[in-house]
Amino acid sequence: KNEVEQSPQNLTAQEGEFITINCSYSVGISALHWLQQHPGGGIVSLFMLSSGKKKHGRLIATINIQEKHSSLHITASHPRDSAVYICAVSPNTDKLIFGTGTRLQVFP
Amino acid sequence: GAGVSQSPRYKVAKRGRDVALRCDSISGHVTLYWYRQTLGQGSEVLTYSQSDAQRDKSGRPSGRFSAERPERSVSTLKIQRTEQGDSAVYLCASTSRGEDTEAFFGQGTRLTVV
């Protein structure tokens, strides 16, 4: 069993839909990252969380430390949001553990 | 530039040969990570960490994989006796030491073992 689990693995949506991607982890962490990777592109860091909630544009990330769970929400989804979204956790400052990613496709 | 850069962008290697992939991280960043994405199988977890140590093999897969740090902001991932299953995109990321650190990623090196 992976230490970081994401769900769903694949997700399709119509433009405008509200999207949620979930991440559960089994280790104690100091921080959790949400990353975005477009096809053929590099990885971009969207959020880094250690508690609570962060918002950037149409993206919202939340984390519940007690439940070891985080969610990434996309409001009013758009085809350009199509990408792989990766959850990664830092159990300490010398490690970064990645989830297997969620492939999102948003159709017009 | 100010970002993380990797070289080469593309590498083709004959099975059984050793390869070395380079990562130039952000000045001042202490910790470098290597991450692998396996073609056709989606993202594969590769928890490879390196702090100030010159050489660290604490990540997985172990054995044939090792990372060296010839300079503070440079890391070299070495893969010995490459196998076809090593064909993947190898990503490097760096963070500054301390709490609430954000990870910055390179563009990756696509390795093809033939």
Backbone of each chain as ProteinMPNN parsed JSONL, in Angstrom:
{"seq_chain_A": "KNEVEQSPQNLTAQEGEFITINCSYSVGISALHWLQQHPGGGIVSLFMLSSGKKKHGRLIATINIQEKHSSLHITASHPRDSAVYICAVSPNTDKLIFGTGTRLQVFP", "coords_chain_A": {"N_chain_A": [[0.854, -1.186, 0.0], [0.611, 2.175, -0.939], [2.119, 5.024, 0.622], [0.967, 7.403, 0.119], [-2.104, 8.045, -1.186], [-4.172, 8.653, -3.945], [-7.336, 9.756, -5.185], [-9.934, 10.308, -7.62], [-8.185, 8.007, -9.893], [-8.401, 8.606, -12.561], [-10.213, 11.17, -14.18], [-12.947, 12.632, -15.736], [-14.57, 15.527, -16.979], [-17.142, 17.935, -17.694], [-16.846, 21.161, -19.121], [-17.011, 23.792, -16.804], [-17.872, 22.344, -14.627], [-17.656, 21.492, -11.116], [-14.832, 20.298, -9.526], [-13.305, 17.722, -7.62], [-10.438, 16.431, -6.156], [-8.955, 13.886, -4.298], [-6.697, 13.203, -1.567], [-5.06, 10.942, 0.454], [-3.007, 10.109, 3.209], [-0.577, 8.183, 5.031], [1.373, 8.751, 6.828], [2.967, 10.818, 9.339], [3.197, 14.285, 8.723], [5.012, 17.253, 7.694], [4.334, 19.005, 5.743], [2.171, 19.346, 2.874], [1.976, 18.991, -0.622], [0.379, 20.187, -3.561], [0.556, 19.46, -6.923], [0.853, 20.239, -10.416], [0.829, 18.859, -13.623], [1.148, 19.352, -16.989], [0.447, 17.694, -20.141], [3.431, 16.567, -21.565], [4.74, 18.625, -20.347], [6.513, 20.381, -17.731], [6.508, 20.1, -14.123], [4.399, 21.97, -12.029], [4.212, 23.723, -9.038], [1.321, 23.977, -7.164], [0.1, 24.406, -4.643], [1.251, 24.594, -1.264], [0.698, 23.149, 1.762], [0.244, 23.206, 5.288], [-1.695, 23.296, 7.103], [-5.249, 23.863, 7.396], [-6.643, 25.831, 4.834], [-6.186, 26.881, 1.457], [-6.433, 29.271, -1.174], [-6.369, 29.944, -4.621], [-7.144, 31.779, -7.208], [-9.262, 29.9, -9.198], [-8.766, 27.621, -7.858], [-8.776, 25.602, -4.964], [-7.392, 24.411, -1.996], [-7.51, 22.097, 0.622], [-6.749, 20.849, 3.894], [-6.826, 18.253, 6.311], [-5.354, 17.609, 9.108], [-5.67, 15.842, 11.255], [-7.234, 13.808, 10.187], [-5.602, 13.002, 8.2], [-5.835, 13.806, 5.463], [-6.352, 15.408, 2.348], [-7.808, 17.721, 0.045], [-8.178, 18.799, -3.315], [-9.781, 21.31, -4.996], [-11.417, 22.362, -7.939], [-13.022, 25.042, -9.226], [-15.584, 25.93, -11.582], [-14.555, 24.514, -13.929], [-12.224, 24.283, -16.686], [-11.21, 23.508, -20.066], [-8.42, 23.963, -20.203], [-7.577, 23.23, -17.74], [-7.021, 20.603, -17.863], [-4.886, 18.08, -17.0], [-2.318, 16.312, -15.178], [-2.699, 15.831, -11.771], [-0.906, 15.95, -8.864], [-0.368, 14.76, -5.623], [1.824, 15.362, -2.985], [3.762, 14.545, -0.13], [5.592, 15.776, 2.705], [7.197, 14.05, 4.993], [9.253, 14.663, 6.634], [11.893, 17.084, 6.639], [13.648, 16.074, 4.799], [12.582, 14.384, 2.929], [10.349, 13.58, 0.253], [7.301, 12.403, -0.629], [5.481, 10.989, -3.188], [2.157, 10.865, -4.496], [0.325, 8.805, -6.854], [-0.896, 10.288, -8.749], [-3.586, 12.05, -10.4], [-5.347, 11.907, -13.311], [-6.799, 14.381, -15.101], [-9.333, 15.273, -17.339], [-10.918, 17.799, -19.031], [-13.702, 18.532, -20.852], [-14.932, 20.588, -23.535]], "CA_chain_A": [[0.0, 0.0, 0.0], [1.384, 3.407, -0.998], [1.94, 5.916, 1.768], [0.115, 8.499, -0.348], [-3.099, 7.524, -2.112], [-5.028, 9.67, -4.549], [-8.524, 9.28, -5.878], [-9.806, 9.114, -8.457], [-6.98, 7.958, -10.729], [-8.761, 9.309, -13.796], [-11.423, 11.966, -13.985], [-13.369, 13.454, -16.864], [-15.589, 16.487, -16.575], [-17.585, 18.936, -18.661], [-16.459, 22.524, -18.773], [-17.895, 24.444, -15.851], [-18.151, 21.495, -13.469], [-16.837, 21.582, -9.907], [-14.024, 19.081, -9.48], [-12.599, 17.446, -6.378], [-9.447, 15.351, -6.157], [-8.655, 13.583, -2.911], [-5.391, 12.649, -1.238], [-4.95, 10.421, 1.817], [-1.64, 9.692, 3.491], [-0.54, 7.348, 6.232], [2.515, 9.131, 7.662], [2.922, 12.172, 9.865], [3.843, 15.156, 7.743], [5.195, 18.664, 8.007], [3.691, 19.778, 4.681], [1.603, 18.605, 1.741], [2.026, 19.784, -1.853], [-0.408, 19.841, -4.734], [1.347, 19.758, -8.102], [0.143, 20.1, -11.686], [1.702, 18.557, -14.759], [0.465, 19.289, -18.277], [1.074, 16.712, -21.039], [4.688, 17.015, -22.152], [5.286, 19.78, -19.646], [7.103, 20.164, -16.423], [5.594, 20.124, -12.966], [4.234, 23.268, -11.393], [3.686, 23.624, -7.677], [0.098, 24.768, -7.009], [-0.078, 24.768, -3.235], [1.938, 23.912, -0.19], [-0.174, 23.308, 2.923], [0.507, 22.478, 6.518], [-2.953, 23.278, 7.854], [-6.318, 24.735, 6.932], [-7.165, 25.97, 3.479], [-5.602, 27.938, 0.641], [-7.192, 29.525, -2.399], [-5.656, 30.72, -5.636], [-8.008, 31.797, -8.385], [-10.335, 28.897, -9.163], [-8.266, 26.446, -7.145], [-8.846, 25.625, -3.503], [-6.82, 23.215, -1.388], [-7.786, 21.989, 2.054], [-6.077, 19.733, 4.534], [-7.254, 17.895, 7.659], [-4.186, 16.904, 9.639], [-6.112, 14.735, 12.113], [-7.736, 12.708, 9.341], [-4.571, 12.706, 7.194], [-6.545, 13.893, 4.196], [-6.368, 16.708, 1.683], [-8.582, 17.782, -1.191], [-7.954, 19.901, -4.264], [-11.011, 21.62, -5.697], [-11.362, 23.292, -9.069], [-14.351, 25.569, -9.523], [-15.804, 26.363, -12.964], [-13.437, 23.9, -14.652], [-11.993, 24.712, -18.068], [-10.328, 22.536, -20.747], [-6.985, 24.169, -19.928], [-7.252, 22.586, -16.466], [-6.674, 19.206, -18.137], [-3.51, 17.835, -16.583], [-2.192, 15.346, -14.081], [-2.565, 16.505, -10.492], [-0.132, 15.063, -7.993], [-0.259, 15.093, -4.208], [3.105, 14.914, -2.446], [3.857, 14.929, 1.28], [6.903, 15.836, 3.333], [7.151, 13.543, 6.363], [10.239, 15.48, 7.343], [12.458, 18.014, 5.673], [14.57, 15.42, 3.868], [11.916, 13.444, 2.039], [9.124, 13.999, -0.427], [6.657, 11.176, -1.094], [4.485, 11.367, -4.184], [1.053, 10.017, -4.899], [0.425, 8.332, -8.236], [-1.459, 11.281, -9.648], [-4.956, 11.976, -10.935], [-5.397, 12.468, -14.661], [-8.056, 15.111, -15.309], [-9.654, 15.786, -18.674], [-12.108, 18.644, -19.042], [-14.165, 18.686, -22.23], [-15.755, 21.794, -23.737]], "C_chain_A": [[0.89, 1.235, 0.0], [1.104, 4.253, 0.232], [1.069, 7.104, 1.408], [-0.825, 7.938, -1.415], [-3.953, 8.665, -2.635], [-6.243, 9.003, -5.178], [-9.301, 10.46, -6.444], [-8.481, 9.105, -9.216], [-7.192, 8.708, -12.03], [-10.095, 10.002, -13.585], [-11.714, 12.74, -15.255], [-14.513, 14.341, -16.414], [-15.966, 17.364, -17.764], [-17.152, 20.313, -18.166], [-17.491, 23.147, -17.842], [-18.169, 23.626, -14.597], [-17.185, 21.779, -12.322], [-16.131, 20.243, -9.731], [-13.354, 18.957, -8.126], [-11.669, 16.258, -6.571], [-9.01, 15.149, -4.714], [-7.284, 12.948, -2.732], [-5.417, 12.2, 0.216], [-3.538, 9.908, 2.026], [-1.597, 8.996, 4.843], [0.616, 7.692, 7.164], [2.273, 10.51, 8.25], [3.697, 13.082, 8.937], [4.068, 16.557, 8.31], [4.541, 19.549, 6.943], [3.155, 18.855, 3.599], [1.589, 19.541, 0.54], [0.99, 19.275, -2.841], [0.337, 20.36, -5.953], [0.512, 19.52, -9.353], [1.147, 19.833, -12.791], [0.862, 18.454, -16.022], [1.172, 18.285, -19.176], [2.333, 17.282, -21.682], [5.346, 18.167, -21.424], [5.929, 19.417, -18.329], [6.06, 20.232, -15.331], [5.595, 21.51, -12.354], [3.654, 23.049, -10.005], [2.476, 24.545, -7.544], [-0.042, 25.302, -5.59], [0.895, 23.992, -2.375], [1.145, 24.217, 1.074], [0.402, 22.608, 4.123], [-0.728, 22.459, 7.409], [-3.983, 24.104, 7.101], [-6.604, 24.673, 5.443], [-6.417, 27.08, 2.772], [-6.395, 28.063, -0.643], [-6.322, 30.349, -3.343], [-6.485, 30.66, -6.902], [-9.144, 30.804, -8.229], [-9.938, 27.639, -8.392], [-8.335, 26.658, -5.644], [-8.247, 24.315, -2.987], [-7.109, 23.251, 0.108], [-7.019, 20.792, 2.62], [-6.645, 19.535, 5.937], [-6.15, 17.017, 8.244], [-4.598, 15.694, 10.478], [-6.55, 13.53, 11.296], [-6.724, 12.312, 8.273], [-5.191, 12.711, 5.79], [-6.493, 15.317, 3.655], [-7.216, 16.613, 0.422], [-8.148, 18.984, -2.007], [-9.259, 20.091, -5.018], [-10.739, 22.589, -6.837], [-12.786, 23.751, -9.349], [-14.4, 26.031, -10.972], [-14.694, 25.831, -13.871], [-13.433, 24.301, -16.128], [-11.089, 23.676, -18.738], [-8.845, 22.729, -20.461], [-6.579, 23.637, -18.549], [-6.849, 21.127, -16.662], [-5.186, 18.993, -17.889], [-3.509, 16.665, -15.615], [-1.941, 16.136, -12.804], [-1.972, 15.524, -9.49], [-0.104, 15.628, -6.587], [1.085, 14.55, -3.711], [3.219, 15.395, -1.001], [5.306, 14.923, 1.732], [6.781, 15.307, 4.75], [8.208, 14.201, 7.242], [10.933, 16.317, 6.292], [13.376, 17.355, 4.662], [13.894, 14.435, 2.939], [10.685, 14.069, 1.419], [8.522, 12.741, -1.02], [5.49, 11.551, -1.987], [3.35, 10.371, -4.266], [1.192, 9.67, -6.366], [-0.257, 9.266, -9.226], [-2.896, 11.0, -10.049], [-4.955, 12.65, -12.29], [-6.77, 13.076, -14.888], [-8.182, 15.54, -16.761], [-10.961, 16.559, -18.587], [-12.482, 18.895, -20.49], [-15.05, 19.923, -22.364], [-17.22, 21.424, -23.917]], "O_chain_A": [[1.804, 1.351, 0.816], [0.016, 4.213, 0.807], [0.494, 7.744, 2.289], [-0.372, 7.415, -2.433], [-4.398, 9.528, -1.879], [-6.191, 7.861, -5.635], [-9.335, 11.519, -5.819], [-7.74, 10.087, -9.183], [-6.282, 9.361, -12.54], [-10.983, 9.49, -12.905], [-10.841, 13.422, -15.791], [-15.323, 13.954, -15.572], [-15.198, 17.51, -18.716], [-17.102, 20.583, -16.966], [-18.695, 23.04, -18.071], [-18.652, 24.168, -13.603], [-16.062, 22.24, -12.526], [-16.76, 19.187, -9.783], [-12.895, 19.944, -7.552], [-12.07, 15.215, -7.087], [-8.73, 16.109, -3.996], [-6.778, 12.254, -3.615], [-5.754, 12.98, 1.107], [-2.94, 9.334, 1.115], [-2.47, 9.196, 5.688], [0.825, 7.017, 8.172], [1.471, 11.282, 7.726], [4.744, 12.695, 8.418], [3.413, 16.982, 9.262], [4.229, 20.71, 7.209], [3.624, 17.73, 3.432], [1.243, 20.718, 0.652], [0.754, 18.071, -2.941], [0.705, 21.533, -6.021], [-0.414, 18.709, -9.353], [2.182, 20.493, -12.884], [-0.016, 17.599, -16.132], [2.367, 18.04, -19.005], [2.299, 18.36, -22.274], [6.404, 18.64, -21.84], [5.879, 18.27, -17.886], [4.871, 20.403, -15.598], [6.64, 22.138, -12.183], [2.713, 22.275, -9.831], [2.581, 25.749, -7.779], [-0.272, 26.492, -5.373], [1.307, 22.882, -2.713], [0.939, 25.379, 1.425], [0.988, 21.532, 3.998], [-0.794, 21.686, 8.366], [-3.634, 24.942, 6.27], [-6.782, 23.598, 4.871], [-6.053, 28.088, 3.378], [-6.959, 27.088, -1.139], [-5.646, 31.296, -2.944], [-6.533, 29.637, -7.584], [-9.897, 30.853, -7.256], [-10.723, 26.696, -8.299], [-8.006, 27.724, -5.124], [-8.567, 23.239, -3.493], [-6.974, 24.283, 0.765], [-6.69, 19.85, 1.899], [-6.912, 20.497, 6.657], [-6.033, 15.837, 7.914], [-3.955, 14.646, 10.42], [-6.279, 12.385, 11.656], [-6.969, 11.374, 7.513], [-5.077, 11.741, 5.041], [-6.579, 16.291, 4.403], [-7.325, 15.549, -0.188], [-7.8, 20.037, -1.471], [-9.785, 19.148, -5.609], [-9.935, 23.513, -6.711], [-13.653, 22.94, -9.673], [-13.392, 26.469, -11.527], [-13.979, 26.607, -14.505], [-14.466, 24.608, -16.724], [-10.287, 23.031, -18.062], [-8.085, 21.76, -20.473], [-5.393, 23.594, -18.22], [-6.383, 20.484, -15.721], [-4.341, 19.649, -18.498], [-4.554, 16.106, -15.281], [-1.072, 17.007, -12.765], [-2.476, 14.417, -9.302], [0.149, 16.815, -6.382], [1.435, 13.403, -3.99], [2.822, 16.515, -0.682], [6.135, 14.172, 1.218], [6.311, 16.025, 5.633], [8.053, 14.275, 8.461], [10.558, 16.243, 5.122], [13.843, 18.025, 3.741], [14.581, 13.71, 2.219], [10.065, 14.967, 1.988], [9.163, 12.076, -1.833], [4.62, 12.331, -1.599], [3.56, 9.166, -4.121], [2.078, 10.184, -7.048], [-0.189, 9.037, -10.433], [-3.353, 9.857, -10.037], [-4.605, 13.824, -12.409], [-7.781, 12.374, -14.871], [-7.25, 16.1, -17.338], [-11.978, 16.038, -18.129], [-11.676, 19.409, -21.266], [-15.808, 20.269, -21.458], [-18.061, 22.304, -24.099]]}, "seq_chain_B": "GAGVSQSPRYKVAKRGRDVALRCDSISGHVTLYWYRQTLGQGSEVLTYSQSDAQRDKSGRPSGRFSAERPERSVSTLKIQRTEQGDSAVYLCASTSRGEDTEAFFGQGTRLTVV", "coords_chain_B": {"N_chain_B": [[19.115, 30.81, -15.3], [16.481, 31.227, -12.8], [15.245, 28.917, -12.06], [14.831, 25.305, -11.628], [16.933, 23.226, -13.447], [17.379, 20.588, -15.796], [19.546, 18.165, -17.292], [20.655, 15.717, -19.686], [17.828, 16.724, -21.781], [16.772, 14.674, -23.213], [17.626, 11.244, -23.399], [19.129, 8.44, -24.776], [19.909, 5.137, -24.155], [21.886, 2.195, -24.334], [20.855, -1.003, -23.283], [22.134, -2.165, -20.224], [24.186, -0.374, -20.04], [25.697, 2.301, -18.133], [24.163, 5.311, -16.937], [24.091, 8.872, -16.461], [22.321, 11.455, -15.003], [21.723, 14.909, -14.851], [21.039, 17.511, -12.474], [20.457, 20.855, -11.924], [19.936, 22.809, -9.281], [18.075, 25.325, -7.435], [19.863, 28.106, -6.297], [20.896, 28.104, -2.965], [18.974, 26.342, -2.155], [18.663, 23.436, -0.262], [17.879, 20.769, -0.265], [17.468, 18.09, -2.508], [15.465, 16.223, -4.75], [14.763, 13.2, -6.493], [12.528, 11.981, -8.92], [10.467, 9.642, -10.546], [8.72, 9.025, -13.539], [6.989, 6.526, -15.055], [6.691, 5.452, -18.336], [3.577, 4.769, -19.799], [2.586, 3.644, -17.532], [1.789, 5.579, -15.898], [2.287, 7.831, -13.168], [5.035, 7.043, -11.096], [5.933, 6.312, -7.862], [8.872, 7.534, -6.537], [10.807, 7.752, -4.053], [13.258, 9.521, -3.389], [15.776, 10.9, -1.624], [17.914, 13.544, -0.704], [20.206, 15.135, 1.3], [22.546, 17.195, 2.751], [24.441, 15.367, 2.36], [27.061, 13.846, 0.544], [26.604, 11.588, -0.916], [23.75, 9.61, -1.245], [21.698, 6.893, -0.654], [19.142, 6.365, 0.126], [16.637, 6.215, -0.938], [14.081, 4.615, -2.998], [13.864, 2.923, -6.22], [16.526, 0.984, -4.953], [20.034, 0.087, -4.958], [20.868, -0.121, -7.964], [20.555, 2.514, -8.37], [21.784, 5.709, -7.583], [22.601, 8.82, -6.009], [24.618, 11.651, -6.413], [26.377, 14.52, -5.197], [28.106, 16.703, -6.496], [28.478, 19.435, -6.347], [27.045, 22.033, -4.306], [24.584, 22.929, -5.341], [24.053, 21.134, -7.301], [23.003, 18.007, -8.514], [23.589, 14.63, -9.312], [22.047, 11.955, -10.782], [22.686, 8.622, -10.876], [22.418, 5.777, -12.835], [22.975, 2.47, -12.825], [23.88, -0.214, -15.001], [21.646, -0.209, -16.871], [18.205, -1.056, -17.425], [15.478, -2.12, -19.554], [13.133, -1.486, -18.299], [13.77, 0.8, -16.97], [13.228, 2.891, -18.551], [11.842, 6.011, -18.662], [10.516, 9.148, -17.47], [12.596, 11.235, -15.716], [12.449, 13.227, -12.967], [13.609, 16.106, -11.296], [13.572, 17.764, -8.196], [13.703, 20.571, -5.999], [14.038, 21.92, -2.686], [14.055, 24.487, -0.183], [15.593, 24.243, 3.01], [13.674, 23.735, 5.951], [10.561, 24.65, 7.59], [7.374, 24.538, 5.949], [8.085, 24.443, 3.167], [8.279, 24.933, -0.32], [8.189, 22.931, -3.247], [10.233, 22.924, -6.105], [10.326, 22.11, -9.483], [12.268, 20.527, -12.085], [12.284, 20.316, -15.727], [12.534, 17.734, -16.471], [14.12, 14.646, -17.542], [13.933, 12.623, -20.286], [14.417, 9.308, -20.435], [15.339, 6.681, -22.5], [15.728, 3.314, -22.763], [17.292, 1.039, -24.787]], "CA_chain_B": [[17.819, 31.205, -14.816], [16.238, 31.068, -11.386], [14.533, 27.681, -11.805], [15.566, 24.048, -11.61], [17.146, 22.758, -14.817], [17.892, 19.234, -15.9], [20.185, 17.833, -18.564], [20.04, 16.215, -20.917], [16.374, 16.615, -21.817], [16.488, 13.345, -23.763], [18.788, 10.362, -23.364], [18.915, 7.066, -25.218], [21.022, 4.323, -23.675], [21.804, 0.755, -24.586], [20.644, -1.797, -22.075], [23.358, -2.61, -19.578], [25.12, 0.741, -19.868], [25.427, 3.234, -17.037], [23.821, 6.676, -17.362], [24.114, 9.904, -15.421], [21.402, 12.561, -15.282], [22.148, 16.054, -14.04], [20.038, 18.466, -12.019], [20.955, 22.096, -11.328], [18.809, 23.31, -8.493], [18.06, 26.752, -7.14], [20.894, 28.5, -5.351], [20.38, 28.238, -1.604], [18.158, 25.179, -1.816], [19.517, 22.437, 0.367], [17.437, 19.4, -0.477], [17.145, 17.722, -3.881], [14.75, 14.965, -4.871], [14.582, 12.624, -7.831], [11.203, 11.387, -9.049], [10.397, 8.96, -11.833], [7.418, 8.723, -14.131], [7.196, 5.419, -15.976], [5.821, 5.558, -19.497], [2.537, 3.763, -19.936], [2.099, 3.203, -16.227], [1.489, 6.74, -15.087], [3.314, 8.286, -12.233], [5.554, 6.022, -10.189], [6.55, 6.929, -6.701], [10.3, 7.305, -6.338], [11.135, 8.622, -2.931], [14.707, 9.592, -3.322], [16.057, 12.158, -0.954], [19.324, 13.851, -0.531], [20.394, 16.368, 2.063], [23.879, 17.707, 2.504], [25.37, 14.252, 2.161], [27.611, 13.764, -0.801], [26.0, 10.456, -1.602], [22.662, 9.08, -0.448], [20.986, 5.818, -1.342], [18.047, 5.976, 1.014], [15.356, 6.12, -1.635], [13.866, 3.378, -3.751], [14.536, 1.644, -6.054], [17.91, 1.091, -4.487], [20.952, -0.796, -5.651], [21.435, 0.415, -9.191], [20.342, 3.959, -8.412], [22.455, 6.491, -6.555], [22.695, 10.245, -6.308], [25.813, 12.311, -5.893], [26.227, 15.969, -5.148], [29.459, 17.248, -6.677], [28.429, 20.822, -5.88], [25.904, 22.216, -3.428], [23.325, 23.093, -6.081], [24.041, 20.192, -8.423], [22.856, 16.594, -8.169], [23.69, 13.704, -10.44], [21.424, 10.642, -10.565], [23.396, 7.608, -11.665], [21.721, 4.493, -12.979], [23.939, 1.469, -13.286], [23.381, -1.403, -15.715], [20.266, 0.137, -17.194], [17.274, -2.073, -17.919], [14.426, -1.496, -20.341], [12.147, -0.959, -17.366], [14.202, 2.101, -16.459], [12.751, 3.927, -19.478], [10.897, 6.836, -17.902], [10.912, 10.549, -17.3], [13.171, 11.444, -14.391], [12.249, 14.62, -12.564], [14.362, 16.581, -10.149], [12.916, 18.858, -7.484], [14.503, 21.053, -4.874], [13.37, 22.763, -1.707], [14.929, 25.038, 0.843], [15.375, 23.538, 4.267], [12.841, 24.437, 6.916], [9.137, 24.352, 7.545], [6.578, 25.163, 4.894], [8.891, 24.622, 1.967], [7.646, 24.614, -1.592], [9.079, 22.182, -4.121], [10.379, 23.432, -7.462], [10.672, 20.98, -10.334], [12.836, 20.706, -13.406], [11.458, 19.864, -16.845], [12.653, 16.292, -16.598], [14.933, 13.981, -18.562], [13.269, 11.413, -20.789], [15.398, 8.248, -20.692], [14.862, 5.515, -23.249], [16.715, 2.24, -22.768], [16.997, 0.181, -25.952]], "C_chain_B": [[17.649, 30.9, -13.341], [15.594, 29.738, -11.052], [15.465, 26.49, -11.716], [15.727, 23.577, -13.054], [17.77, 21.374, -14.799], [18.533, 19.028, -17.262], [20.682, 16.398, -18.531], [18.52, 16.16, -20.835], [15.965, 15.24, -22.31], [17.78, 12.53, -23.755], [18.366, 8.978, -23.833], [20.135, 6.268, -24.8], [20.804, 2.862, -24.047], [21.673, 0.02, -23.255], [21.977, -2.29, -21.522], [24.373, -1.505, -19.352], [24.726, 1.574, -18.65], [25.07, 4.591, -17.617], [23.877, 7.618, -16.164], [23.223, 11.057, -15.863], [21.723, 13.7, -14.317], [20.97, 16.952, -13.684], [20.747, 19.658, -11.405], [19.801, 22.746, -10.576], [18.954, 24.816, -8.251], [19.104, 27.056, -6.068], [20.287, 28.703, -3.963], [19.492, 27.092, -1.186], [19.07, 24.055, -1.341], [19.166, 21.031, -0.081], [17.0, 19.172, -1.908], [16.458, 16.362, -3.895], [14.764, 14.517, -6.32], [13.285, 11.832, -7.846], [11.128, 10.776, -10.43], [8.958, 8.758, -12.258], [7.643, 7.677, -15.197], [6.189, 5.504, -17.103], [4.828, 4.418, -19.522], [1.977, 3.284, -18.616], [1.769, 4.378, -15.326], [2.62, 7.068, -14.142], [3.738, 7.16, -11.307], [6.262, 6.72, -9.044], [8.024, 6.56, -6.63], [10.73, 8.247, -5.236], [12.641, 8.628, -2.731], [15.087, 10.918, -2.717], [17.549, 12.348, -0.807], [19.451, 15.153, 0.229], [21.791, 16.9, 1.758], [24.885, 16.598, 2.241], [25.839, 14.219, 0.72], [26.97, 12.645, -1.607], [24.917, 9.868, -0.706], [21.898, 8.039, -1.242], [19.745, 5.412, -0.57], [16.726, 5.801, 0.294], [15.163, 4.755, -2.266], [13.577, 3.707, -5.188], [16.021, 1.832, -5.701], [18.796, 0.19, -5.325], [21.561, -0.129, -6.853], [21.326, 1.942, -9.271], [21.111, 4.629, -7.277], [22.499, 7.94, -6.982], [23.954, 10.796, -5.679], [25.603, 13.818, -5.981], [27.609, 16.594, -5.267], [29.582, 18.707, -6.255], [27.117, 20.995, -5.112], [24.575, 22.281, -4.19], [23.242, 22.162, -7.278], [23.889, 18.78, -7.89], [22.954, 15.762, -9.431], [23.066, 12.372, -10.04], [22.127, 9.647, -11.475], [22.608, 6.306, -11.651], [22.712, 3.5, -13.568], [23.211, 0.336, -14.011], [21.898, -1.225, -16.067], [19.49, -1.054, -17.759], [16.173, -1.358, -18.7], [13.353, -0.899, -19.444], [12.532, 0.373, -16.759], [13.763, 3.236, -17.384], [11.632, 4.713, -18.805], [11.33, 8.286, -18.022], [11.397, 10.717, -15.871], [13.105, 12.932, -14.067], [13.069, 14.925, -11.32], [13.583, 17.721, -9.505], [13.811, 19.308, -6.34], [13.652, 21.907, -3.949], [14.426, 23.364, -0.788], [14.626, 24.315, 2.153], [14.497, 24.386, 5.172], [11.39, 24.091, 6.76], [8.488, 25.073, 6.372], [7.393, 25.431, 3.643], [8.122, 24.186, 0.735], [8.657, 23.902, -2.471], [9.071, 22.79, -5.509], [10.955, 22.313, -8.332], [11.377, 21.417, -11.596], [11.889, 20.171, -14.463], [11.554, 18.368, -17.075], [13.62, 15.854, -17.685], [14.195, 12.721, -18.988], [14.351, 10.415, -21.171], [14.726, 7.09, -21.414], [15.989, 4.49, -23.278], [16.339, 1.246, -23.871], [17.854, -1.092, -25.932]], "O_chain_B": [[18.561, 30.376, -12.701], [15.405, 29.437, -9.873], [16.689, 26.619, -11.726], [14.75, 23.537, -13.802], [18.568, 21.033, -13.925], [18.125, 19.631, -18.254], [21.088, 15.906, -17.479], [17.983, 15.589, -19.885], [14.943, 14.698, -21.888], [18.862, 13.035, -24.054], [17.38, 8.417, -23.355], [21.267, 6.673, -25.061], [19.676, 2.37, -24.067], [22.294, 0.377, -22.254], [22.834, -2.77, -22.265], [25.311, -1.666, -18.571], [23.579, 1.552, -18.203], [25.598, 4.987, -18.656], [23.729, 7.204, -15.014], [23.363, 11.569, -16.973], [21.962, 13.482, -13.129], [20.039, 17.133, -14.469], [21.543, 19.505, -10.478], [18.815, 23.176, -11.176], [19.841, 25.472, -8.796], [19.21, 26.35, -5.066], [19.281, 29.396, -3.814], [19.27, 26.881, 0.007], [20.105, 23.77, -1.944], [20.05, 20.193, -0.258], [16.245, 19.969, -2.464], [16.828, 15.461, -3.143], [14.775, 15.329, -7.245], [12.979, 11.103, -6.902], [11.667, 11.333, -11.386], [8.097, 8.378, -11.464], [8.399, 7.902, -16.141], [4.986, 5.613, -16.869], [5.178, 3.259, -19.299], [0.972, 2.573, -18.599], [1.502, 4.204, -14.137], [3.757, 6.628, -14.314], [2.902, 6.414, -10.797], [7.088, 7.609, -9.251], [8.37, 5.379, -6.661], [10.988, 9.425, -5.486], [13.194, 7.821, -1.984], [14.741, 11.966, -3.262], [18.323, 11.391, -0.792], [18.865, 16.163, -0.159], [22.157, 17.032, 0.59], [26.046, 16.864, 1.933], [25.085, 14.531, -0.202], [26.814, 12.745, -2.824], [25.156, 9.65, 0.482], [21.499, 8.287, -2.379], [19.339, 4.251, -0.604], [15.777, 5.279, 0.879], [15.982, 3.853, -2.089], [13.033, 4.791, -5.397], [16.655, 2.785, -6.153], [18.338, -0.405, -6.3], [22.676, 0.386, -6.77], [21.934, 2.574, -10.135], [21.084, 4.159, -6.139], [22.441, 8.252, -8.172], [24.309, 10.448, -4.552], [24.766, 14.31, -6.738], [28.214, 16.973, -4.264], [30.655, 19.16, -5.855], [26.194, 20.193, -5.257], [23.564, 21.748, -3.731], [22.434, 22.386, -8.179], [24.56, 18.393, -6.933], [22.458, 16.151, -10.489], [23.5, 11.737, -9.079], [22.156, 9.815, -12.694], [22.196, 5.811, -10.602], [23.216, 3.685, -14.676], [22.081, -0.017, -13.673], [21.034, -1.98, -15.623], [20.027, -1.916, -18.454], [15.959, -0.157, -18.537], [12.731, 0.1, -19.807], [11.713, 1.014, -16.101], [13.909, 4.409, -17.04], [10.605, 4.15, -18.425], [12.37, 8.601, -18.599], [10.687, 10.378, -14.924], [13.632, 13.773, -14.795], [13.196, 14.098, -10.418], [13.001, 18.55, -10.204], [14.578, 18.52, -5.786], [12.679, 22.532, -4.371], [15.526, 22.834, -0.636], [13.512, 23.835, 2.359], [14.575, 25.615, 5.153], [11.027, 23.311, 5.879], [8.993, 26.081, 5.878], [7.38, 26.546, 3.121], [7.401, 23.188, 0.756], [9.844, 24.226, -2.448], [8.011, 23.135, -6.031], [11.933, 21.661, -7.968], [11.141, 22.506, -12.119], [10.825, 19.639, -14.147], [10.738, 17.797, -17.798], [13.901, 16.598, -18.625], [13.874, 11.863, -18.166], [15.111, 10.641, -22.113], [13.683, 6.59, -20.991], [17.081, 4.776, -23.767], [15.239, 0.693, -23.891], [17.741, -1.926, -26.83]]}, "name": "protein", "num_of_chains": 2, "seq": "KNEVEQSPQNLTAQEGEFITINCSYSVGISALHWLQQHPGGGIVSLFMLSSGKKKHGRLIATINIQEKHSSLHITASHPRDSAVYICAVSPNTDKLIFGTGTRLQVFPGAGVSQSPRYKVAKRGRDVALRCDSISGHVTLYWYRQTLGQGSEVLTYSQSDAQRDKSGRPSGRFSAERPERSVSTLKIQRTEQGDSAVYLCASTSRGEDTEAFFGQGTRLTVV"}
